[in-house]
């Protein structure tokens, strides 16, 4: 029997096995990722609670995840959110995206809605190479957008109440109630 083994041959076989294993893992990752489509969403609002890996739902059904969140360098008022969704998700023209809070935890997800049967798919590439899904404000976004008007109305209401309840009117109301009680 030979007591000396060929170290070069053993090292070569080990390196070949490691390279084959790495190639198999890369191939497996590509095969499992091929059934996903990428889309960009440009939000002109804060994306609080949204993180990489947050859920993307279509009419409440989980269909994908947030891949990345970036500020637009040329338009800093926009936040670009890249999402990946399953290939069979019907992202058609007319589909819109909103940010939806999940419970009271502060975590958010993206909700896709509004696809109509027979509409063509959203395929036109945007500035970053992926199709763009338009946004619409969610319930919280609409509330925040109408907050200045709401505050103005509350302010007007309190001014009018303070005018109605000034000292002269309070005396008049007191006199009316006293006269009503006597009658």
Helices and strands as residue ranges (DSSP letters): H 7-33, E 36-43, E 55-58, E 61-71, E 79-86, E 96-102, E 107-113, E 131-132, E 134-135, H 139-145, H 147-164, H 167-182
